[in-house]
């Protein structure tokens, strides 16, 4: 009986195990294991690699092909790198390819031409946002092997610094993301106070720049997220875009439409700040933004506000309307980030947890997501790692477990 109980407990622990990876400015990418051996969760560091570069800033997982892509921001260096790794069954990373890039990559996204050639069904591209390099670079990717080749480079300038000259001296591309139709790439530019827009050639995947979305002067666009209604809706007619601006802690909502001449258009319908209208704490900076797994909440992280005590910043939760016919957008409250400077976060594959990269705490925190009520819950587990933690991702292969 005792053996059966222990064996059952071990099997339960194994079934609950999930794998995550975290990037750190210490030059490491760390594999972590989240498990629940008893009543409580445990998050532990399992292994790490130094092969991404000196300042890993962003991670992307291709769970279907077991490939992890890592951006090295290479802080204070003239060039950076893009590296792909194969994720082995034991969780360790084997480097596949590494190419030098323009300085300062901080975000990336995959995209596939909507009319990829029949002879190239796996035609895929990877776009990079370069913050300090004022650029966007794209690469064609072999998704199975993780090999890639340079495709395009766009570099940007501006005639004069923006209103916040210390942060808006030059264009600073902070993110790249794809619209719901797969036809446009957007890139919030913190330095130039715009969201740059590119049309994706439906056959070749090459980008062509269109007129940008203009943000208020001095606002500093950082990250955005698209929302679409429930399944079955026509995303070419029903979607919204939410933008967080770092320098004024603002959150803006836009209705998205597509014109007959092939452009994407934005009409602002909502604006508040990342504190629900309350004056932000001095020195606070809005950061990440995401739509909840239930498609009914908007999540925004706030850095440096110490809302829940020294070194414990906040995450804001907003309620989203359930259709395009409604404009209700309500602030549900601030919740603890359980550490300092929540730079980036990601929902678990099952949608019941939030992994948070706590840059200044040098930690990764796992927070419960209460899907029934659409709010954040208690801290489930955390782990301290070396250096400033810049990104954390779940290994989505096999539901996050292997």
C-alpha positions as CSV (number, residue, x, y, z in Angstrom):
1,X,0.0,0.0,0.0
2,X,2.8,2.4,0.9
3,X,4.6,1.6,-2.4
4,X,1.4,2.2,-4.4
5,X,0.9,5.6,-2.7
6,X,4.5,6.7,-3.3
7,X,4.4,5.5,-6.9
8,X,1.1,7.3,-7.5
9,X,2.5,10.5,-6.0
10,X,5.6,10.3,-8.2
11,X,3.5,9.7,-11.3
12,X,1.3,12.6,-10.4
13,X,4.3,14.8,-10.0
14,X,5.7,13.7,-13.4
15,X,2.3,14.4,-15.0
16,X,2.2,17.9,-13.6
17,X,5.8,18.8,-14.7
18,X,6.2,21.6,-17.2
19,X,9.3,23.0,-18.8
20,X,10.1,26.7,-19.2
21,X,13.1,28.7,-20.5
22,X,14.3,32.1,-19.2
23,X,16.7,34.6,-20.7
24,X,19.0,36.7,-18.6
25,X,21.4,39.6,-19.2
26,X,23.9,37.4,-17.3
27,X,24.4,35.7,-20.7
28,X,22.4,32.6,-19.9
29,X,19.3,30.8,-21.1
30,X,18.1,28.6,-18.3
31,X,15.9,25.5,-18.5
32,X,13.4,25.3,-15.6
33,X,11.1,22.6,-14.4
34,X,7.7,23.4,-12.7
35,X,6.3,20.5,-10.8
36,X,3.9,19.7,-8.0
37,X,5.3,16.9,-5.9
38,X,2.9,17.4,-3.1
39,X,0.5,20.2,-2.1
40,X,2.7,23.0,-3.5
41,X,4.4,23.8,-6.7
42,X,8.1,23.9,-7.1
43,X,10.1,25.7,-9.8
44,X,13.7,24.7,-10.2
45,X,16.6,25.5,-12.5
46,X,17.7,22.4,-14.3
47,X,20.3,23.4,-16.9
48,X,21.6,26.4,-18.8
49,X,23.5,27.5,-21.9
50,X,25.8,30.5,-22.6
51,X,25.6,30.0,-26.3
52,X,23.0,32.6,-27.1
53,X,25.3,35.6,-26.4
54,X,26.2,38.1,-23.8
55,X,22.8,39.6,-23.2
56,X,19.9,37.3,-24.2
57,X,16.7,39.5,-24.4
58,X,13.9,37.4,-26.1
59,X,12.9,33.8,-26.6
60,X,10.5,32.1,-29.0
61,X,9.5,28.5,-28.9
62,X,8.4,26.5,-31.9
63,X,6.9,23.6,-30.0
64,X,5.9,21.6,-33.1
65,X,9.5,21.4,-34.3
66,X,11.2,21.5,-30.9
67,X,13.2,24.6,-31.8
68,X,14.0,27.6,-29.5
69,X,15.0,30.9,-31.0
70,X,17.0,33.3,-28.9
71,X,17.9,37.0,-29.5
72,X,21.0,38.4,-28.0
73,X,20.6,42.1,-27.5
74,X,24.4,42.4,-27.0
75,X,24.0,45.5,-24.8
76,X,26.7,48.1,-25.5
77,X,28.2,46.1,-28.3
78,X,28.1,47.0,-32.0
79,X,26.4,43.8,-33.2
80,X,24.1,41.2,-31.8
81,X,23.1,37.7,-32.7
82,X,20.1,35.4,-33.6
83,X,20.5,31.8,-32.5
84,X,18.4,28.7,-32.9
85,X,18.5,25.7,-30.6
86,X,17.1,22.2,-30.8
87,X,15.3,21.4,-27.6
88,X,16.3,17.8,-26.6
89,X,14.0,15.4,-24.9
90,X,15.9,15.9,-21.6
91,X,15.4,19.7,-21.9
92,X,18.9,20.7,-22.8
93,X,19.6,22.9,-25.8
94,X,21.8,22.1,-28.8
95,X,22.8,25.1,-30.9
96,X,21.7,24.8,-34.6
97,X,22.7,28.1,-36.1
98,X,23.9,31.6,-35.1
99,X,24.1,34.7,-37.3
100,X,25.2,38.2,-36.5
101,X,22.6,40.9,-36.6
102,X,22.2,44.7,-36.2
103,X,22.5,45.7,-32.6
104,X,19.7,45.5,-30.0
105,X,17.1,42.9,-31.0
106,X,14.4,42.7,-28.3
107,X,11.4,41.0,-30.0
108,X,10.6,38.6,-32.7
109,X,7.6,37.0,-34.4
110,X,7.0,34.3,-37.0
111,X,4.9,34.9,-40.1
112,X,3.9,32.8,-43.1
113,X,2.7,34.3,-46.5
114,X,-1.0,33.7,-46.8
115,X,-0.5,32.2,-50.3
116,X,2.7,30.4,-49.9
117,X,3.8,28.4,-53.0
118,X,2.5,24.9,-53.3
119,X,6.0,23.6,-53.6
120,X,6.9,25.4,-50.3
121,X,4.1,24.7,-47.8
122,X,6.4,25.3,-44.9
123,X,7.5,28.7,-46.1
124,X,8.1,30.7,-42.9
125,X,9.8,33.9,-41.9
126,X,11.1,35.4,-38.7
127,X,11.1,39.2,-38.1
128,X,13.2,40.9,-35.5
129,X,12.7,44.3,-33.8
130,X,16.0,46.1,-33.1
131,X,15.7,48.7,-30.3
132,X,19.1,50.2,-30.2
133,X,19.8,49.4,-33.9
134,X,16.7,51.3,-35.1
135,X,15.9,48.5,-37.5
136,X,13.7,45.5,-38.5
137,X,15.4,42.5,-39.9
138,X,13.7,39.4,-41.5
139,X,14.9,35.9,-42.1
140,X,13.5,32.9,-44.1
141,X,13.4,29.9,-41.7
142,X,13.4,26.2,-42.2
143,X,11.0,25.4,-39.3
144,X,12.0,21.8,-39.1
145,X,15.7,22.2,-38.8
146,X,15.9,25.7,-37.3
147,X,18.2,27.0,-40.0
148,X,17.6,30.5,-41.3
149,X,18.9,33.0,-43.9
150,X,18.8,36.8,-44.0
151,X,16.0,38.2,-46.1
152,X,15.4,42.0,-45.6
153,X,16.7,44.9,-43.5
154,X,14.9,48.1,-42.8
155,X,16.8,50.9,-40.9
156,X,15.1,54.1,-39.7
157,X,16.1,57.6,-38.8
158,X,14.3,60.7,-37.5
159,X,15.2,64.4,-38.1
160,X,15.1,65.4,-34.5
161,X,14.7,63.8,-31.0
162,X,11.2,63.3,-29.7
163,X,9.8,65.1,-26.6
164,X,11.4,62.7,-24.2
165,X,14.9,63.2,-25.6
166,X,16.6,60.8,-23.2
167,X,14.5,58.0,-24.6
168,X,13.6,59.3,-28.0
169,X,16.9,60.2,-29.5
170,X,16.5,57.9,-32.4
171,X,13.8,55.4,-33.6
172,X,13.6,52.5,-31.1
173,X,11.6,49.5,-32.5
174,X,10.4,47.6,-29.5
175,X,8.2,44.8,-30.9
176,X,7.1,43.1,-34.0
177,X,3.7,41.4,-34.3
178,X,1.3,40.1,-37.1
179,X,-2.3,41.2,-37.6
180,X,-5.1,38.5,-37.4
181,X,-5.3,38.2,-41.2
182,X,-1.6,37.5,-41.5
183,X,-1.2,40.2,-44.1
184,X,0.5,42.9,-42.1
185,X,3.4,43.3,-39.7
186,X,3.3,46.0,-37.0
187,X,6.2,47.4,-35.2
188,X,5.7,49.9,-32.2
189,X,8.5,52.5,-32.3
190,X,9.1,54.0,-28.9
191,X,11.5,56.6,-30.2
192,X,9.4,58.0,-33.1
193,X,5.9,57.7,-31.4
194,X,4.5,55.6,-34.2
195,X,3.5,52.1,-35.0
196,X,5.3,51.1,-38.2
197,X,3.2,49.1,-40.6
198,X,4.3,46.7,-43.3
199,X,2.4,44.7,-45.9
200,X,3.4,41.1,-46.2
201,X,3.6,39.9,-49.8
202,X,1.2,37.0,-49.9
203,X,3.5,34.8,-52.0
204,X,7.1,35.8,-51.3
205,X,6.8,37.0,-47.7
206,X,8.7,40.2,-48.5
207,X,7.7,43.4,-46.6
208,X,6.6,46.7,-48.0
209,X,6.3,49.7,-45.6
210,X,2.9,51.5,-45.4
211,X,1.8,54.7,-43.6
212,X,2.2,54.3,-39.9
213,X,-0.3,54.6,-37.0
214,X,0.5,57.8,-35.3
215,X,0.7,57.9,-31.4
216,X,0.7,61.0,-29.2
217,X,4.0,62.8,-29.0
218,X,6.1,61.6,-26.1
219,X,4.0,58.5,-25.4
220,X,6.6,55.9,-26.5
221,X,4.7,52.9,-28.1
222,X,6.2,49.7,-26.7
223,X,4.0,46.6,-27.3
224,X,0.6,45.8,-28.8
225,X,-1.9,42.9,-29.0
226,X,-4.7,42.1,-31.3
227,X,-8.1,40.9,-30.1
228,X,-10.7,39.1,-32.3
229,X,-14.2,37.8,-31.3
230,X,-15.0,34.2,-30.9
231,X,-14.3,31.5,-33.4
232,X,-16.1,31.7,-36.7
233,X,-15.9,35.5,-37.0
234,X,-14.5,37.2,-40.0
235,X,-11.2,38.6,-38.7
236,X,-10.8,40.8,-41.8
237,X,-13.9,42.7,-40.5
238,X,-13.9,42.1,-36.8
239,X,-10.7,42.8,-34.8
240,X,-9.2,45.3,-32.3
241,X,-5.7,46.4,-31.6
242,X,-4.6,47.4,-28.1
243,X,-1.4,49.4,-27.7
244,X,0.6,50.1,-24.5
245,X,2.8,53.2,-24.5
246,X,5.7,53.1,-22.0
247,X,6.6,56.7,-21.5
248,X,3.1,57.8,-20.4
249,X,1.7,54.5,-19.1
250,X,-1.2,54.7,-21.6
251,X,-3.4,51.9,-23.0
252,X,-5.3,52.6,-26.2
253,X,-7.9,50.6,-28.1
254,X,-8.4,50.8,-31.9
255,X,-11.0,49.3,-34.1
256,X,-9.3,47.7,-37.1
257,X,-10.6,47.8,-40.7
258,X,-9.2,46.9,-44.0
259,X,-9.7,49.1,-47.1
260,X,-10.4,48.0,-50.6
261,X,-7.0,49.2,-51.7
262,X,-5.2,46.8,-49.4
263,X,-4.3,48.9,-46.4
264,X,-5.0,48.4,-42.7
265,X,-6.8,51.3,-40.9
266,X,-7.2,52.1,-37.2
267,X,-9.9,54.1,-35.4
268,X,-9.3,54.8,-31.7
269,X,-12.3,54.0,-29.5
270,X,-10.7,53.9,-26.0
271,X,-7.9,55.3,-23.9
272,X,-6.9,55.0,-20.2
273,X,-3.7,54.4,-18.4
274,X,-2.2,51.2,-17.0
275,X,-3.6,52.1,-13.6
276,X,-7.2,52.4,-14.6
277,X,-7.1,56.2,-14.6
278,X,-5.3,56.7,-11.3
279,X,-2.1,58.8,-11.5
280,X,0.9,56.4,-12.0
281,X,3.6,56.2,-9.5
282,X,6.6,58.4,-10.3
283,X,9.1,56.5,-12.4
284,X,6.7,53.6,-13.3
285,X,6.9,52.2,-16.8
286,X,4.2,50.1,-18.5
287,X,5.7,47.1,-20.3
288,X,4.0,43.9,-21.5
289,X,0.5,43.5,-22.9
290,X,-1.5,40.3,-23.7
291,X,-5.0,39.0,-24.2
292,X,-6.1,36.3,-21.7
293,X,-6.7,32.7,-22.8
294,X,-10.4,33.3,-22.3
295,X,-10.3,36.2,-24.8
296,X,-12.0,38.5,-22.2
297,X,-9.2,40.2,-20.3
298,X,-6.4,42.5,-21.2
299,X,-3.2,42.2,-19.1
300,X,-0.6,44.9,-18.7
301,X,2.5,44.8,-16.6
302,X,3.8,47.9,-14.7
303,X,7.5,48.2,-13.7
304,X,8.9,50.2,-10.9
305,X,5.7,51.3,-9.2
306,X,6.2,49.3,-5.9
307,X,2.4,49.2,-5.5
308,X,2.5,46.1,-3.3
309,X,5.6,47.1,-1.3
310,X,9.2,47.8,-2.1
311,X,10.3,45.6,-5.0
312,X,6.8,44.3,-5.6
313,X,5.3,45.9,-8.7
314,X,1.9,45.4,-10.3
315,X,0.0,43.8,-13.2
316,X,-3.2,45.4,-14.4
317,X,-6.2,43.5,-15.5
318,X,-8.9,45.0,-17.7
319,X,-12.3,43.5,-18.8
320,X,-12.8,43.4,-22.6
321,X,-16.2,43.7,-24.4
322,X,-17.3,40.4,-26.0
323,X,-18.2,41.9,-29.4
324,X,-17.3,44.7,-31.8
325,X,-20.7,46.3,-31.1
326,X,-19.7,47.1,-27.6
327,X,-17.1,49.6,-26.3
328,X,-17.2,48.7,-22.6
329,X,-13.7,48.4,-21.3
330,X,-13.4,48.3,-17.5
331,X,-10.5,48.3,-15.1
332,X,-10.7,45.3,-12.8
333,X,-7.7,46.2,-10.6
334,X,-4.0,45.8,-9.9
335,X,-2.5,42.5,-8.8
336,X,1.0,41.7,-7.4
337,X,3.7,40.8,-9.8
338,X,5.6,39.2,-6.9
339,X,8.8,41.0,-7.8
340,X,10.4,44.0,-9.4
341,X,10.2,45.1,-13.0
342,X,7.8,42.5,-14.7
343,X,9.3,43.0,-18.1
344,X,7.6,40.2,-20.0
345,X,5.1,37.5,-19.2
346,X,3.4,34.5,-20.9
347,X,0.4,32.4,-20.2
348,X,0.8,28.6,-19.8
349,X,-0.3,26.3,-22.5
350,X,-3.3,25.3,-20.4
351,X,-4.2,28.9,-19.7
352,X,-4.2,28.5,-15.9
353,X,-0.9,30.2,-15.0
354,X,1.2,33.2,-15.8
355,X,5.0,33.0,-16.0
356,X,6.6,36.5,-15.3
357,X,10.1,37.6,-16.1
358,X,11.0,39.8,-13.1
359,X,14.0,41.7,-14.4
360,X,15.3,43.5,-11.3
361,X,14.4,40.7,-8.9
362,X,16.4,38.3,-10.9
363,X,13.5,35.9,-10.7
364,X,10.8,34.0,-12.6
365,X,7.5,33.9,-10.9
366,X,4.6,31.5,-11.7
367,X,1.2,33.1,-10.7
368,X,-2.2,31.4,-10.8
369,X,-4.6,32.6,-13.4
370,X,-8.2,32.3,-12.2
371,X,-10.0,31.7,-15.5
372,X,-13.4,31.6,-13.9
373,X,-13.2,35.1,-12.5
374,X,-10.6,36.4,-15.0
375,X,-8.1,37.7,-12.4
376,X,-4.7,36.8,-11.1
377,X,-4.4,34.7,-8.1
378,X,-1.6,33.8,-5.6
379,X,2.1,33.1,-6.3
380,X,2.5,29.4,-7.0
381,X,6.3,29.2,-7.3
382,X,9.4,31.2,-8.1
383,X,13.1,30.7,-8.7
384,X,16.1,33.1,-8.5
385,X,18.5,33.1,-11.4
386,X,21.7,35.0,-12.3
387,X,21.3,38.4,-13.8
388,X,18.4,40.5,-15.0
389,X,15.6,38.3,-16.3
390,X,14.4,39.6,-19.6
391,X,12.0,36.9,-20.9
392,X,10.4,33.6,-20.0
393,X,8.6,31.1,-22.2
394,X,6.8,27.8,-21.8
395,X,7.8,24.8,-23.8
396,X,4.5,24.3,-25.6
397,X,5.5,20.9,-27.1
398,X,3.2,18.2,-25.7
399,X,1.3,20.7,-23.6
400,X,4.5,22.0,-21.9
401,X,5.7,18.6,-20.8
402,X,8.0,16.0,-22.4
